[in-house]
Amino acid sequence: RRKQGFDSPRERPKSNIAHVVFSRELFTEHMMEKAVLNMKKITFARRIGCLVYDSVALTAILFFAAFIPTLAVGDAIKPENVFLQCYLTLISLTYYTICWRRGKTLGMLAWGVSIVNSSGGNPSSKACFIRFIGAWISSALMGMGYLYALLDRNNNTWHDKLSDTRLVTIQS
């Protein structure tokens, strides 16, 4: 045997393709992260504008979604009904997950905003779920998670940080 551990020259790797591919992936990842850092930060006013638009859209969706169980029961359902609350929360989660996975909610579309993950792509379903729970907590604590964006140098909220996502202004 030779010192390199190969029986013949045929067994020796012809090139270090794995190293080249790995280096290209690292370079691409580095460039994507750099591109994300160069994206224009969203202002607090624009974030609140998106929130207001999405609140109107979600209210309309929940209004019609709440009508379905009412038809099934055949009578009015009390708002404190746990089934109804869970159902409407699931509808809200579904709306935001579908929109965030595509990069924009209706409010974001109107305000020229997009949501991206740390590598500049659309967030995963897991990140959307974490973002939804984080946004709920941010709101439940009297909006403290949203107000944090005023203190953060990247204008990120608690749920941005928890889900490793951020809102950016779409360059037109």
KOLDRENTOR-660031 format. One line per 10 residues: number of its first residue (from 1); their letters; for each residue y, z, x of C-alpha. Coordinates in nm, 4 decimals. Example, Ala and Ser with C-alpha at 12.3 -4.5 7.8 and 13.67 -1.06 7.14 Angstrom:
BEGIN
1 = AS = -0.4500/0.7800/1.2300; -0.1060/0.7140/1.3670
***
This chain:
BEGIN
1 = RRKQGFDSPR = 0.0000/0.0000/0.0000; 0.3553/-0.0552/0.0992; 0.6119/0.2229/0.1237; 0.7782/0.1218/-0.2040; 0.4553/0.1829/-0.3915; 0.3927/-0.1803/-0.4950; 0.0612/-0.3550/-0.4223; 0.2149/-0.7021/-0.4135; 0.5575/-0.8665/-0.4399; 0.4723/-0.9647/-0.8003
11 = ERPKSNIAHV = 0.4738/-0.6023/-0.9121; 0.8211/-0.5467/-0.7709; 1.0985/-0.5718/-1.0298; 1.2873/-0.8997/-0.9832; 1.6222/-0.7530/-1.0825; 1.7643/-0.4355/-1.2106; 1.8277/-0.5658/-1.5649; 1.8025/-0.2203/-1.7192; 2.0846/-0.0995/-1.4937; 2.3033/-0.3986/-1.5840
21 = VFSRELFTEH = 2.2414/-0.3554/-1.9600; 2.3035/0.0194/-1.9370; 2.6260/-0.0413/-1.7420; 2.7413/-0.2985/-1.9994; 2.6731/-0.0510/-2.2825; 2.8700/0.2205/-2.1010; 3.1553/-0.0207/-2.0354; 3.1598/-0.1332/-2.4007; 3.1501/0.2291/-2.5187; 3.4333/0.3172/-2.2787
31 = MMEKAVLNMK = 3.6430/0.0231/-2.4005; 3.5813/0.1156/-2.7662; 3.6900/0.4744/-2.6996; 3.9992/0.3443/-2.5216; 4.0736/0.1122/-2.8169; 4.0407/0.4060/-3.0582; 4.2826/0.6103/-2.8486; 4.5293/0.3203/-2.8588; 4.5150/0.2946/-3.2391; 4.8312/0.4049/-3.4088
41 = KITFARRIGC = 4.8170/0.7619/-3.5394; 4.8690/0.8147/-3.9087; 5.1730/1.0103/-4.0212; 5.1388/1.3181/-4.2389; 5.3356/1.1515/-4.5212; 5.1018/0.8509/-4.5186; 4.7988/1.0831/-4.5249; 4.9372/1.2653/-4.8307; 5.0166/0.9291/-4.9937; 4.6522/0.8256/-4.9517
51 = LVYDSVALTA = 4.5426/1.1616/-5.0922; 4.7591/1.1188/-5.4033; 4.6355/0.7632/-5.4653; 4.2742/0.8707/-5.4189; 4.3255/1.1659/-5.6524; 4.4397/0.9298/-5.9288; 4.1483/0.6921/-5.8656; 3.8948/0.9748/-5.8519; 4.0330/1.1333/-6.1710; 3.9750/0.8057/-6.3554
61 = ILFFAAFIPT = 3.6222/0.7758/-6.2146; 3.5376/1.1367/-6.3039; 3.6821/1.0956/-6.6535; 3.4420/0.8115/-6.7282; 3.1540/0.9772/-6.5393; 3.1938/1.2944/-6.7503; 3.1604/1.0836/-7.0630; 2.7963/0.9943/-6.9793; 2.6508/1.3492/-7.0093; 2.8579/1.4022/-7.3235
71 = LAVGDAIKPE = 2.6904/1.0996/-7.4803; 2.3473/1.2215/-7.3684; 2.3991/1.5685/-7.5178; 2.5778/1.4421/-7.8263; 2.8344/1.7197/-7.8181; 3.1169/1.8478/-7.5978; 3.0132/2.0092/-7.2698; 3.2071/2.3135/-7.1527; 3.3834/2.2708/-6.8168; 3.2155/2.5810/-6.6745
81 = NVFLQCYLTL = 2.8739/2.4185/-6.7191; 2.7126/2.4284/-6.3719; 2.5211/2.1046/-6.4336; 2.8450/1.9207/-6.5155; 3.0222/2.0613/-6.2090; 2.7363/1.9596/-5.9771; 2.7180/1.6158/-6.1398; 3.0916/1.5511/-6.0955; 3.0803/1.6790/-5.7363; 2.7963/1.4358/-5.6666
91 = ISLTYYTICW = 2.9996/1.1523/-5.8200; 3.2952/1.2465/-5.5950; 3.0722/1.2608/-5.2867; 2.9256/0.9203/-5.3738; 3.2708/0.7637/-5.4211; 3.4009/0.8922/-5.0881; 3.0809/0.8149/-4.8961; 3.0706/0.4543/-5.0183; 3.4399/0.4024/-4.9432; 3.4438/0.5796/-4.6054
101 = RRGKTLGMLA = 3.1303/0.3958/-4.4895; 3.3249/0.0734/-4.5524; 3.6320/0.2074/-4.3726; 3.8742/0.2549/-4.6634; 3.9227/0.4302/-4.9956; 4.1509/0.2803/-5.2605; 4.4352/0.5023/-5.1402; 4.3791/0.4024/-4.7791; 4.3809/0.0374/-4.8785; 4.7155/0.0789/-5.0562
111 = WGVSIVNSSG = 4.8732/0.2657/-4.7631; 4.7351/0.0468/-4.4822; 4.5081/0.3132/-4.3384; 4.1501/0.2995/-4.2138; 3.8956/0.5631/-4.1163; 3.7114/0.5258/-3.7848; 3.4626/0.7291/-3.5879; 3.5064/0.8209/-3.2214; 3.3838/0.4786/-3.1066; 3.6095/0.2824/-3.3405
121 = GNPSSKACFI = 3.3465/0.1867/-3.5991; 3.2898/0.2967/-3.9554; 3.1589/0.6530/-3.9932; 2.7938/0.7258/-4.0671; 2.6724/0.8728/-4.3957; 2.6208/1.2063/-4.2192; 2.9799/1.2024/-4.0912; 3.1022/1.1157/-4.4428; 2.9096/1.4103/-4.5891; 3.0513/1.6469/-4.3253
131 = RFIGAWISSA = 3.3998/1.5061/-4.3866; 3.3638/1.5577/-4.7633; 3.2565/1.9218/-4.7234; 3.5294/1.9786/-4.4626; 3.7965/1.8260/-4.6887; 3.6804/2.0471/-4.9740; 3.7116/2.3542/-4.7502; 4.0525/2.2336/-4.6247; 4.1731/2.2068/-4.9838; 4.0129/2.5337/-5.0980
141 = LMGMGYLYAL = 4.2017/2.7238/-4.8285; 4.5369/2.6283/-4.9822; 4.5561/2.3028/-4.7864; 4.5456/2.4737/-4.4467; 4.3087/2.2076/-4.3092; 4.5568/1.9372/-4.4054; 4.8572/2.1294/-4.2717; 4.6757/2.1592/-3.9388; 4.7504/1.7866/-3.8915; 5.1168/1.8820/-3.8424
151 = LDRNNNTWHD = 5.0193/2.0951/-3.5400; 4.7527/1.8706/-3.3874; 4.8759/1.6254/-3.1235; 4.6552/1.3481/-3.2717; 4.7510/1.4380/-3.6301; 4.3891/1.5214/-3.7135; 4.2879/1.7575/-3.9936; 4.0018/2.0051/-3.9868; 3.7707/1.7594/-4.1598; 3.8665/1.4859/-3.9098
161 = KLSDTRLVTI = 3.7589/1.7154/-3.6283; 3.4406/1.8371/-3.8017; 3.3194/1.4840/-3.8777; 3.4408/1.3239/-3.5520; 3.6507/1.0743/-3.7474; 4.0187/0.9944/-3.7685; 4.2582/0.8022/-3.9853; 4.4505/0.5209/-3.8183; 4.7199/0.2826/-3.9326; 4.5951/-0.0730/-3.9709
171 = QS = 4.7871/-0.3089/-3.7456; 4.9139/-0.6056/-3.9472
***
